[in-house]
Amino acid sequence: MASGKSATVIRDRAVAAANEAGARALHATERFVLRSSLVPTTPYLPTTTFEWIGRLETEWRAIRAELDEVLAYRDDLPNFQDISVDQASITDDDGWKTFFFFAYGFRSEANCARCPQTAALLEGIPGVTTAFFSILSPHKHIGEHRGPWRGVLRYHLALRVPEPASAAGISVGGETAHWEEGRSLLFDDGYEHHAWNDTDGVRVVLFVDVVRPLRPPADQINRGLIWAIGHSPYIKDSRNRHEAWERRFAAVRAGGGR
């Protein structure tokens, strides 16, 4: 038992070290990439930047209906840091739950089958790298942080926003925004940002990362780096963790548990 625990600690440290080294390399390339951006490099971007945003807003109630089925098992969903170990620096409790569809080439077949309309809409998004339901428990705060690479942009479609809506929000680059059910936020997570839910209810968004539109050759460099991220030890470890959760969750569902 002790040796197994030691092996897990060593593995987690190795993954964390690889993440840190990769982040340093990515930051060194960011300025070149941003000079080639075809869209604003501001903290928030207009939701008209991508035509697919309108489609998701039109279908938000269908997505919400599938989310509601998922939330029946909220206690059994994985904490973000249980899937992505580097998130432990900003969340270390069970207040931030996830339900993944895609992540850098990985597709959760089981989760996509549970939410087929949501999965079909996500598959229609060009350049999607990551997509999941992001579930914040009451009074949960996510500490200030920044994304590892500004070659992607982050999108939120608000699905559940408890009242008072003004008590839940996100600050990106010092600019605060609040979610509104059925409406979108598009932002650059390369800026320092943090989020909070100071209500008594559960806040849920559909969380999507997409490739930033760039002029060549920056576009090719960016896509090559994103491909490399998808084949990194970090993503492989996260995929293994998610697949282990899927097996446990399938057993819970088969047993009729909650």
C-alpha positions, 0 to 999 in steps of 0.5 A: 500500500505504501509503495503504491502511494509513493508511486502515485506521489512520484507520478504526480510530481513528474506530471507537475514538473512537466506542466511547469516546463511546458508552460515556460516554453509556451509563454516564450512564444505567446507574444509572437502569436498574439501579434498575428491574432485576427481577433482582439487580444482584449480580456473580453471579446464580442460574442459576434466573433464566432458565428457558432455562438448564436447556434448554442444560445438558440439551443441553450434550453436543450443543453440545459435539459441534458445538464439537468439529467447530469446534475442528478448525479452531481455528488458523483461527478469528478472534482476538477483537480481529480482530473487535472492535477495542476488545478489543485493550486486553485481548487482543493475541495469538492466545490468545482465539479466537471463533466467532460466531453472533449479535451485535446483530442480525447472524446468521452464517448460515454458522456457524449452518449449521455448528452447527445444534443450537447455533443452534436452542437459541440462537434459543430464548433471549428477548432474546439479543444476542450468542452465540459460542464463547469459546475460551481457549488454554492459559495465556491471561489476559484482563485486568481490564475491564468491559462497556460497558452493564449493560442486558445480562447475561452467561451462560457454559455450560462446554463444555471445562474442562481439568484441573485445573479449579481453575486456570481461572476468572473473577473478577467484582466480586472474587468468583471462580468456576470453570467445570464442564463442562455447568454454567452461570455467570450474571453482570453483566459491568458489574463489573470482571472478568478470566479466566484459563486456567492449564492446558495445555488449551483452555477453551471456553464458550458465551458469551451476552449477554441483555437484563436484565429491567427494569420499564418505562419502563427496559425500553423505554429499555434496548431502544432503547439496545441497538438503537442499539448494533446500528446503531453504527459499532462493530457495523458494523465488527465485522460487516464484519470477521467477514464478511471472515473468513467468506470466508477460512474458507470458502476454507480449508474448500473447500481442505481446509486446517486 
